[in-house]
């Protein structure tokens, strides 16, 4: 009798069997069921340990890599199908066992059935133990044989020559490259956390701070989180002008699954305790000026350093009342009066006075602060961005010596010939933005508008005025006016500084002075200048004095090469036999802190830092030695943040394949895709929402609001939603449960109404 086939023949045999026969059948069926369980346990152990039972054998004459991979895949498939077969067989045996038991119970009284069942259970238990020991020995032999086979294999030496970029310069000896100790690179990274206060930080708190301010921590997913994610999904699907009912239904199911999850809150509890300590002791926690070092300092010291900057730079407290409302009115008037230049532009919904805050320079004595003005919510920020986009073309601004990035710098100087007596130097413009005379820059731009129509000239002038007149910021509830220089933090300031510096450079190189003629090459990135000068150091010092006389506001400082090497931007530039060689340069304040593997972020965001580092690695021409040392540094950064070296090598190999394909095939520019929509990231299930959105052409851009920085950093002044226009909700404890207020605020009126909570995707 086949116990795993429940057909009419077997059912008839069971129905016609007597009591003795049924007891024998139940005993045999119970043993079969136990053996099926044992076989499934054995196959699961083999699968988890990546070994194969002896009955799984596949042979091929080919020894190629593809054949080996195909055999491995076939064995896995075979074992998986074997497990499925045993699952089906066990289920059939279980049904047969249930039928026999039911039939036996009908022919025996309860005491007699329990007596026979106990005997069968004891027998099955003994047989299960013997079978378990036999399968365990069999499994251990398989594991031992696999280990022996692995130890007998010749270790494959990793061929680093396969990871070399096409931009590697100089002779490449593959034997030497493959034996290079790439993992022996040692770097003295700057500390990730620095405590400048009297606060006692526990080991657990310091461990979390060392993960960096971008680290995403896990915490309980509340109703607000689900509402935010549901709203993001609704916006992403509704903006496609098509109704996607199936996708909304699937997203709703995923949201309900996320809502019911239980998440560990150990990190959140530690962060909550740390924030309480910081608030109680009146401290500031923020990112340092250079690198990603997390810094804690006393608030009184922080405020004093900001006030010191205010005094030194002649920032004065404004006496003008309602400065924000007046400036908003000017912005609206400008948009109305410039229909050609500012077409289809919108005003900022929640304009705020730019906020002044500081980042401590922990690498300098006394830890001064670098002032930063956040213009993200400034009234004119949208106009500034429009002007930055269109102004260079309108005035035909094409700077000759300005650089966009380090790659453009390398492309311009990698093939130049350096005379024997030439020196590498760099100039730095001291306090560029505060030193730029605003009126002079306006005049320069106006002088280049003559080829435009008169109405357009008027619009450019008005727009330029409204962008450069935003010369105020706030700190500790005080509003300061900036008397000179470009608006700090404004999107238009870099362009204005570039126009002014281009004018300065034209004045420098229009001179007939022989010292100016000794400047062979001159390239500038914002306020950093790389130059090759053919002369002595004494002549270079005189050159510095002369260019400092070009404009009274502009002061250059000088840095000289050391042993034929000069650091510029993030590159090390060296003179070698009349040519320039390159390497990657990191400042002394560089930390190895990136988003860690344990962070609650999507994988693509975690890998973003490595994509940037590897893109730079393969695009900058370096010799083999410096290339592999930089690769070793990237491996070290990955290791310190919980990533495997194989992950980095896999990303690099893919980039190198694309690099080779880019040379063979023509690069077709990708069409601009504006279908990106932001999606709140709570856990891995949010990726499934992204998959559903991709099916309808929506690209998800994930963001996480629960990071260490957003939870702890308090040096940036925050504006409460109560003072912003718009719609928001306040949950209140009023019967019936679930009602909340919608507070609608607009200029000139405030209205409060009570509404019932609406279901979003039927989540609640």
C-alpha positions in Angstrom: 0.0 0.0 0.0 1.4 3.4 -1.0 0.7 5.7 1.9 1.4 8.9 -0.1 -1.3 8.2 -2.7 -4.8 8.8 -1.4 -7.0 7.2 -4.1 -10.2 5.2 -4.1 -8.4 1.9 -4.0 -6.5 2.8 -0.7 -9.6 4.3 0.8 -11.5 1.1 0.1 -8.8 -1.0 1.7 -8.9 1.2 4.8 -12.7 1.0 5.0 -12.6 -2.9 4.7 -9.7 -3.4 7.1 -10.3 -4.9 10.5 -8.9 -3.6 13.8 -5.6 -5.4 13.7 -5.0 -4.3 10.1 -5.8 -0.7 10.9 -3.3 -0.7 13.9 -0.6 -2.0 11.5 -1.5 0.6 8.9 -1.4 3.4 11.5 2.0 2.3 12.7 3.4 2.2 9.2 1.9 5.5 8.3 3.2 7.2 11.4 6.7 5.9 10.7 6.4 7.2 7.1 5.3 10.6 8.3 8.2 10.8 10.7 10.7 9.8 8.0 9.3 12.5 5.7 9.9 15.1 8.4 13.4 13.8 8.9 14.2 14.0 5.2 12.9 17.6 5.0 15.0 18.5 8.0 18.1 16.9 6.3 17.5 18.8 3.0 17.0 22.1 4.9 20.3 21.6 6.7 22.0 20.8 3.4 20.5 23.9 1.8 21.6 26.2 4.7 25.1 24.8 4.7 25.4 24.8 0.9 26.2 21.1 0.6 24.4 18.6 -1.7 23.3 15.0 -0.8 25.1 12.2 -2.8 22.0 11.4 -4.9 22.4 14.9 -6.5 25.0 14.2 -9.2 25.5 16.1 -12.4 28.4 15.5 -14.8 29.8 17.5 -17.7 33.0 17.3 -19.7 33.3 21.1 -19.8 35.4 22.8 -17.2 34.5 26.4 -18.1 33.3 28.9 -15.7 29.8 29.0 -17.3 29.6 25.2 -17.0 30.5 25.2 -13.3 27.9 27.9 -12.6 25.3 26.0 -14.6 26.0 22.8 -12.6 25.8 24.7 -9.3 22.5 26.2 -10.3 21.1 22.9 -11.5 22.1 21.2 -8.2 20.3 23.9 -6.3 17.2 23.5 -8.5 17.3 19.8 -8.1 17.4 20.0 -4.3 14.7 22.6 -4.2 12.4 20.4 -6.3 13.3 17.4 -4.0 12.1 19.5 -1.0 8.9 20.4 -2.8 8.3 16.7 -3.5 8.8 15.7 0.1 6.4 18.5 1.3 3.7 17.2 -1.0 4.4 13.6 0.1 4.3 14.5 3.8 0.9 16.2 3.3 -0.5 13.2 1.6 0.8 10.8 4.3 -0.7 13.1 6.9 -4.2 12.9 5.2 -3.8 9.1 5.0 -2.9 9.0 8.7 -5.9 11.1 9.7 -8.2 8.8 7.7 -6.8 5.6 9.3 -7.0 7.2 12.8 -10.6 8.2 12.2 -11.5 4.7 11.1 -9.7 3.1 14.0 -11.4 5.3 16.5 -14.8 4.2 15.2 -13.9 0.5 15.9 -12.2 1.0 19.3 -13.3 2.6 22.5 -11.4 5.7 23.7 -9.2 3.8 26.2 -8.3 1.1 23.7 -7.4 3.7 21.0 -5.3 5.7 23.5 -3.4 2.6 24.5 -2.6 1.7 20.9 -1.7 5.3 20.1 0.8 5.5 23.0 2.5 2.3 21.8 2.8 3.8 18.3 4.1 7.1 19.6 6.8 5.4 21.6 7.8 3.4 18.6 7.9 6.4 16.3 9.9 8.4 18.9 12.6 5.6 19.1 12.7 5.4 15.3 12.9 9.2 14.9 15.9 9.3 17.3 17.7 6.5 15.3 16.9 8.2 12.0 18.0 11.6 13.4 21.4 10.2 14.5 21.9 8.5 11.1 21.1 11.6 9.1 23.3 13.8 11.4 26.3 11.5 10.7 25.5 11.6 7.0 25.2 15.4 7.1 28.5 15.8 9.0 30.3 13.6 6.4 28.9 15.8 3.6 30.1 18.9 5.4 33.5 17.3 6.1 33.9 16.2 2.5 33.0 19.7 1.3 35.6 21.3 3.6 38.2 18.8 2.4 37.4 19.6 -1.2 37.6 23.3 -0.6 40.9 23.0 1.2 42.3 20.9 -1.7 41.4 23.6 -4.2 44.2 26.0 -5.1 43.4 29.4 -3.7 42.5 31.8 -6.4 44.6 34.9 -6.1 42.5 38.0 -6.6 43.7 39.6 -9.8 43.8 43.3 -9.1 44.8 44.0 -12.6 41.2 43.2 -13.6 40.1 46.2 -11.4 42.3 48.7 -13.1 40.7 51.7 -14.8 41.5 52.6 -18.4 42.8 55.9 -17.0 45.7 54.3 -15.1 48.9 55.8 -16.4 52.4 54.5 -16.8 53.5 50.9 -17.4 51.3 48.2 -15.9 53.1 45.0 -14.7 50.3 42.6 -14.0 52.5 40.4 -11.8 53.4 43.3 -9.6 49.9 44.6 -9.5 48.3 41.3 -8.5 50.7 41.0 -5.6 50.1 44.5 -4.4 49.1 44.5 -0.7 46.0 46.6 -1.3 44.4 45.9 2.0 47.5 47.1 4.0 46.6 50.7 3.5 46.5 52.6 6.8 44.8 55.9 7.3 44.6 58.2 10.3 41.0 59.4 9.9 39.8 62.3 11.9 37.6 61.3 14.9 33.9 61.0 14.1 32.8 62.6 17.4 34.3 65.4 19.4 33.0 66.7 22.7 33.9 70.3 23.4 31.5 70.5 26.4 31.3 69.3 30.0 28.7 66.6 29.0 29.3 63.0 30.0 28.6 60.8 27.1 28.1 57.0 27.7 29.7 54.4 25.6 26.3 53.5 24.0 25.6 57.1 23.2 29.0 57.6 21.7 28.6 54.5 19.6 25.5 55.9 18.0 27.1 59.3 17.5 30.0 57.6 15.7 27.6 56.3 13.2 27.1 59.8 11.9 24.3 62.3 11.6 22.9 60.6 8.5 22.4 57.3 10.2 18.8 56.2 10.1 17.6 54.6 13.3 14.7 52.2 13.8 11.8 53.3 15.9 8.1 52.5 16.4 6.1 53.3 13.3 3.3 55.6 14.3 0.1 56.9 12.7 1.8 60.0 11.5 4.5 58.0 9.7 1.8 55.9 7.9 -0.1 59.1 7.0 3.0 60.7 5.6 3.8 57.6 3.5 0.2 57.2 2.4 0.2 60.9 1.3 3.4 60.4 -0.6 1.9 57.4 -2.5 -1.3 59.4 -3.2 0.7 62.3 -4.6 2.9 60.1 -6.6 0.0 58.3 -8.3 -2.3 61.2 -8.7 0.2 63.4 -10.5 0.3 61.0 -13.4 -3.2 62.1 -14.6 -4.3 58.5 -14.7 -6.3 56.5 -12.1 -4.2 53.6 -10.8 -6.7 51.7 -8.7 -4.7 48.4 -8.7 -1.6 50.1 -7.6 -3.4 52.1 -4.9 -4.9 48.8 -3.6 -1.6 47.1 -3.5 0.1 50.1 -1.8 -2.7 50.1 0.8 -2.0 46.4 1.6 1.7 47.1 2.0 0.9 50.1 4.3 -1.3 47.9 6.5 1.5 45.4 6.8 4.0 48.1 7.7 1.6 49.5 10.4 1.3 46.1 12.1 5.1 45.6 12.4 7.0 45.6 15.7 10.4 47.2 15.6 13.2 47.3 18.1 13.6 50.8 19.7 17.0 50.4 21.5 18.7 53.2 19.4 15.7 55.5 19.8 15.7 55.2 23.6 19.4 56.0 23.7 18.9 59.0 21.4 16.0 60.2 23.4 18.0 60.1 26.6 20.9 61.9 24.9 18.6 64.7 23.6 17.2 65.2 27.1 20.7 65.6 28.5 21.6 68.1 25.8 18.5 70.2 26.3 18.8 70.1 30.1 22.5 71.2 30.1 21.9 73.9 27.4 24.2 72.4 24.8 24.6 72.6 21.0 25.1 69.5 18.8 26.0 69.9 15.2 28.3 68.9 12.3 31.8 70.4 12.3 32.8 72.7 9.4 35.2 70.2 7.7 34.4 66.5 7.5 31.5 64.8 9.1 32.6 65.1 12.7 29.7 65.3 15.2 30.4 68.1 17.7 28.9 69.0 21.1 29.6 72.4 22.6 28.2 74.8 25.2 25.4 77.0 23.8 26.8 80.1 25.5 30.2 79.6 23.8 28.4 79.0 20.4 26.3 82.2 20.7 29.4 84.2 21.7 31.3 83.0 18.6 28.4 83.9 16.4 28.2 87.4 18.0 31.9 87.7 17.4 31.4 87.1 13.7 28.5 89.7 13.7 30.8 92.3 15.3 33.8 91.6 13.0 31.7 91.8 9.8 29.7 94.9 10.6 26.3 93.2 10.8 23.9 95.6 12.4 20.5 95.1 13.9 17.9 96.5 11.5 15.6 99.2 12.6 13.1 98.6 9.8 9.8 97.1 10.9 8.0 94.3 9.0 11.1 93.8 6.8 9.9 90.3 5.8 6.5 91.4 4.7 7.8 94.4 2.8 10.4 92.2 1.0 7.7 89.6 0.1 5.6 92.4 -1.5 8.6 93.5 -3.5 9.2 89.9 -4.7 5.5 89.6 -5.8 5.7 92.9 -7.6 8.9 91.9 -9.4 7.3 88.6 -10.6 4.2 90.6 -11.9 6.4 93.1 -13.7 8.7 90.6 -15.3 6.4 88.3 -17.3 9.1 87.4 -19.9 12.0 86.6 -17.6 10.0 85.1 -14.8 7.3 83.3 -16.8 5.6 80.3 -15.0 7.3 81.0 -11.8 5.7 80.6 -8.4 6.2 82.4 -5.1 7.5 80.5 -2.0 4.5 79.3 0.0 6.2 79.8 3.4 8.8 82.5 3.0 11.0 83.1 6.1 13.8 85.4 7.0 17.1 83.6 6.2 18.5 81.9 9.4 22.1 82.5 10.5 23.9 79.6 12.2 27.5 78.4 12.6 29.6 75.3 12.1 32.6 74.9 14.5 36.0 74.8 13.0 37.4 72.1 15.3 40.7 71.9 13.4 41.6 75.4 14.3 42.8 76.9 17.6 39.9 78.3 19.7 37.3 76.5 17.5 35.9 79.5 15.7 32.7 79.0 13.8 32.0 79.3 10.1 28.8 81.3 9.5 26.2 79.8 7.3 23.0 81.5 6.2 20.2 79.1 5.2 18.2 80.7 2.3 16.1 77.6 1.6 12.9 79.4 2.5 13.9 82.9 1.6 11.3 84.9 -0.3 13.4 85.3 -3.4 15.0 81.9 -3.6 12.9 80.8 -6.7 13.7 84.0 -8.5 17.4 83.6 -7.8 17.4 80.1 -9.2 15.7 81.2 -12.4 18.2 84.1 -12.8 21.2 81.7 -12.3 19.8 79.4 -15.0 19.2 82.1 -17.6 21.6 85.0 -16.9 24.9 83.5 -18.3 23.3 83.0 -21.6 21.7 86.4 -21.7 24.9 88.2 -21.0 27.0 85.7 -22.9 29.1 84.9 -19.9 31.8 82.3 -20.8 34.6 82.4 -18.2 37.9 81.4 -19.6 39.6 80.2 -16.5 36.8 79.0 -14.3 36.4 75.3 -13.4 33.2 73.3 -12.8 34.7 70.4 -11.0 37.9 68.4 -10.6 37.4 66.4 -13.8 37.4 69.5 -15.9 40.6 70.6 -14.1 42.3 67.3 -14.9 41.2 67.4 -18.5 42.7 70.8 -19.0 46.1 70.2 -17.4 46.9 66.5 -17.8 48.7 67.0 -21.1 50.5 70.3 -20.5 54.3 70.4 -20.5 55.9 71.9 -17.4 59.2 73.7 -17.9 62.1 72.7 -15.7 62.1 75.9 -13.6 58.3 76.2 -13.4 56.6 76.2 -10.0 53.2 74.9 -8.9 51.3 77.4 -6.7 47.8 78.0 -5.5 46.1 81.3 -4.7 43.1 81.6 -2.3 40.8 84.6 -2.3 40.3 85.7 1.3 36.6 86.1 2.3 35.4 86.2 -1.4 31.6 86.6 -0.9 31.8 89.4 1.7 34.4 91.2 -0.4 32.6 91.4 -3.7 31.3 95.0 -4.3 27.6 94.5 -5.3 27.2 97.7 -7.2 30.3 96.9 -9.4 28.9 93.5 -10.3 25.5 95.1 -11.2 27.3 97.5 -13.5 29.2 94.7 -15.2 26.1 92.8 -15.9 24.1 95.9 -17.1 27.0 96.7 -19.5 26.5 93.3 -21.2 22.8 93.7 -21.8 22.9 96.1 -24.7 22.1 93.4 -27.3 18.8 92.6 -25.6 15.5 94.2 -26.2 14.7 97.2 -23.9 11.8 95.4 -22.0 14.0 92.4 -21.3 16.8 94.7 -20.1 14.4 96.3 -17.6 13.3 92.9 -16.4 16.9 91.7 -15.9 17.7 94.8 -13.9 14.7 94.5 -11.7 15.3 90.8 -11.0 18.9 91.4 -10.3 18.0 94.1 -7.8 15.5 92.0 -6.0 18.0 89.1 -5.7 20.9 91.2 -4.5 18.8 93.4 -2.1 18.1 90.5 0.2 20.8 91.5 2.7 19.3 90.5 6.0 19.3 87.4 8.2 18.1 86.4 11.7 19.8 85.0 14.8 18.3 84.5 18.3 15.2 86.5 17.3 17.2 89.4 16.1 17.3 90.6 12.5 20.7 91.8 11.1 21.5 93.7 8.0 24.5 92.8 5.9 26.1 96.2 4.9 28.5 94.9 2.2 29.2 91.9 0.0 27.0 89.4 -1.6 24.0 87.8 0.2 25.4 84.9 2.2 23.9 81.6 1.3 21.9 82.9 -1.6 21.8 80.8 -4.8 22.8 83.7 -6.9 26.0 84.6 -4.9 28.3 82.0 -6.6 27.4 83.3 -10.0 27.9 86.9 -9.0 31.3 86.0 -7.5 32.3 84.2 -10.6 31.4 87.2 -12.8 33.4 89.5 -10.6 36.5 87.2 -10.4 36.4 86.8 -14.2 36.6 90.6 -14.4 39.5 90.6 -11.9 41.3 87.9 -14.0 40.9 89.9 -17.2 42.5 92.9 -15.5 45.4 90.7 -14.3 46.1 89.2 -17.7 45.7 92.4 -19.6 48.7 93.8 -17.8 52.0 94.0 -19.8 54.1 93.3 -16.6 56.7 90.5 -17.3 55.8 88.9 -14.0 52.2 88.4 -15.2 53.6 86.9 -18.4 55.4 84.3 -16.3 52.0 82.8 -15.4 51.9 79.8 -17.8 48.6 78.4 -16.6 45.8 79.7 -14.3 42.6 77.8 -13.4 40.1 78.9 -10.7 37.4 77.0 -8.8 35.3 79.7 -7.0 38.0 81.2 -4.8 40.8 78.6 -5.2 43.3 79.1 -8.0 45.8 76.7 -9.4 48.7 78.3 -11.3 51.9 77.3 -13.0 54.5 80.1 -12.9 57.9 80.1 -14.6 60.1 82.0 -12.2 61.9 82.0 -8.9 60.2 82.0 -5.5 61.3 85.6 -5.0 59.5 86.6 -8.2 56.4 84.7 -7.2 56.3 86.7 -3.9 56.5 89.9 -5.9 53.8 88.6 -8.2 51.5 88.1 -5.2 52.0 91.7 -4.1 51.2 93.0 -7.6 47.9 91.0 -8.0 46.8 92.1 -4.6 46.9 95.7 -5.9 44.4 94.9 -8.7 41.3 95.6 -6.5 41.2 97.0 -3.0 38.5 94.5 -1.8 40.3 91.4 -3.0 43.2 89.8 -1.1 45.0 86.7 -2.4 46.9 84.3 -0.2 49.6 82.0 -1.6 50.4 78.3 -1.1 53.6 76.9 -2.6 54.5 73.4 -3.8 56.3 71.1 -1.4 58.8 68.7 -3.1 57.1 69.2 -6.4 53.7 68.4 -5.1 50.7 70.7 -4.5 47.2 69.8 -3.2 44.3 71.4 -5.1 40.6 70.7 -4.5 40.6 66.9 -3.7 43.6 66.1 -5.8 47.3 65.9 -5.3 49.2 67.3 -8.3 52.9 66.3 -8.8 55.6 67.2 -11.3 57.2 64.2 -12.8 59.5 64.5 -15.8 57.8 67.6 -17.2 54.3 66.2 -16.8 51.7 66.4 -14.1 50.6 63.2 -12.2 47.6 63.0 -10.0 46.5 61.3 -6.8 43.5 61.6 -4.4 44.0 64.1 -1.6 42.0 64.1 1.6 42.3 66.8 4.2 43.4 66.1 7.7 39.9 66.6 9.0 38.5 63.9 6.7 36.5 61.2 8.6 35.6 57.8 7.4 32.0 58.3 8.4 29.4 57.4 5.7 25.9 55.9 5.9 26.6 52.5 7.6 25.4 49.1 6.5 23.1 49.0 9.6 21.4 52.3 8.8 17.7 52.2 8.0 18.1 53.3 4.4 17.6 51.7 0.9 20.7 50.0 -0.5 21.1 52.5 -3.3 21.4 55.4 -0.8 23.9 53.4 1.3 26.0 52.8 -1.8 25.9 56.4 -3.0 29.1 57.4 -1.2 31.0 54.5 -2.8 29.6 55.3 -6.3 31.0 58.8 -5.9 34.4 57.6 -4.6 34.7 54.9 -7.3 33.6 57.3 -10.1 36.4 59.6 -9.0 38.9 56.7 -8.8 38.3 55.5 -12.4 38.0 59.0 -14.0 41.2 60.6 -12.5 44.4 59.4 -14.4 46.7 58.0 -11.7 49.7 55.6 -11.8 49.1 52.0 -10.6 50.6 52.6 -7.2 48.3 55.5 -6.3 45.3 53.9 -7.9 45.6 50.7 -5.8 46.3 52.7 -2.6 43.1 54.7 -3.2 41.2 51.5 -3.8 42.6 50.2 -0.5 41.4 53.4 1.3 37.9 52.9 -0.1 38.0 49.3 1.1 39.1 50.5 4.5 36.2 53.0 4.7 33.8 50.3 3.6 35.1 47.9 6.3 34.8 50.6 9.0 31.2 51.1 8.1 30.1 47.4 8.0 30.4 46.7 4.2 32.3 43.8 2.6 35.2 44.3 0.2 33.4 42.1 -2.3 30.6 44.6 -2.5 33.0 47.4 -3.4 34.7 45.3 -6.0 31.4 44.3 -7.5 30.4 48.0 -7.9 33.8 48.8 -9.3 33.8 45.9 -11.8 30.4 47.2 -13.2 31.7 50.7 -13.5 34.8 49.5 -15.4 32.6 47.5 -17.8 30.5 50.6 -18.5 33.8 52.6 -18.9 34.9 50.2 -21.6 31.5 50.2 -23.3 31.5 53.9 -23.3 34.7 53.9 -25.5 33.4 51.2 -27.9 29.8 52.5 -28.3 28.5 56.0 -28.7 27.1 57.6 -25.6 23.4 58.4 -26.2 22.2 61.0 -23.8 19.3 59.9 -21.7 16.1 61.7 -22.0 15.2 63.8 -19.0 12.8 62.0 -16.7 10.6 64.2 -14.5 8.6 61.4 -13.0 10.6 61.2 -9.8 8.4 61.4 -6.7 9.6 61.4 -3.0 8.5 58.5 -0.9 9.0 58.2 2.8 11.2 55.3 3.8 10.2 53.4 7.0 11.5 49.9 6.4 12.3 47.4 3.6 8.6 47.0 2.7 8.6 50.6 1.3 10.8 49.2 -1.5 7.7 47.1 -2.5 5.7 50.3 -2.8 8.5 51.6 -5.0 8.2 48.5 -7.2 4.5 49.1 -7.7 5.1 52.8 -8.6 7.7 51.8 -11.1 5.1 49.7 -12.9 3.2 52.9 -13.8 6.3 55.0 -14.7 6.8 56.7 -11.3 10.4 56.7 -10.0 10.6 56.6 -6.2 13.1 58.9 -4.5 13.3 57.6 -0.9 13.9 59.9 2.1 14.1 59.1 5.8 13.1 61.6 8.4 14.3 59.5 11.3 18.0 60.1 11.3 20.4 61.0 14.1 20.9 64.5 12.7 17.2 65.4 12.4 16.6 64.1 15.9 19.5 65.7 17.6 21.0 68.7 15.7 19.9 71.9 17.2 22.2 74.7 15.9 19.8 75.4 13.0 16.8 77.6 14.1 13.5 75.8 13.4 10.3 77.5 12.5 7.2 75.9 13.9 4.3 75.1 11.7 2.0 77.4 13.6 3.6 80.5 12.0 3.5 79.0 8.5 0.7 79.4 6.0 -1.0 76.1 4.9 -3.0 73.3 6.3 -1.9 71.0 9.1 -3.5 68.9 11.8 -3.5 68.8 15.6 -4.7 65.6 17.3 -6.8 66.4 20.4 -8.4 64.3 23.1 -12.0 65.0 22.4 -14.9 62.6 22.1 -15.5 60.9 19.7 -12.0 59.3 19.5 -10.2 60.0 16.2 -11.3 63.6 15.6 -8.7 66.2 15.1 -8.5 69.9 14.2 -7.4 71.2 10.8 -5.8 74.5 11.4 -5.9 76.6 8.2 -3.8 79.7 8.3 -3.4 82.3 5.5 -2.4 85.9 5.5 -5.0 88.1 7.2 -7.2 85.3 8.7 -7.1 82.1 10.7 -9.9 79.5 10.6 -10.2 76.4 12.7 -12.6 73.6 11.8 -13.3 70.1 13.2 -13.2 67.3 10.7 -13.4 63.5 11.0 -10.3 61.6 10.3 -10.4 60.3 6.7 -9.1 56.9 5.7 -6.1 57.0 3.4 -5.7 53.8 1.4 -8.0 52.2 4.0 -5.0 51.9 6.3 -6.8 52.4 9.6 
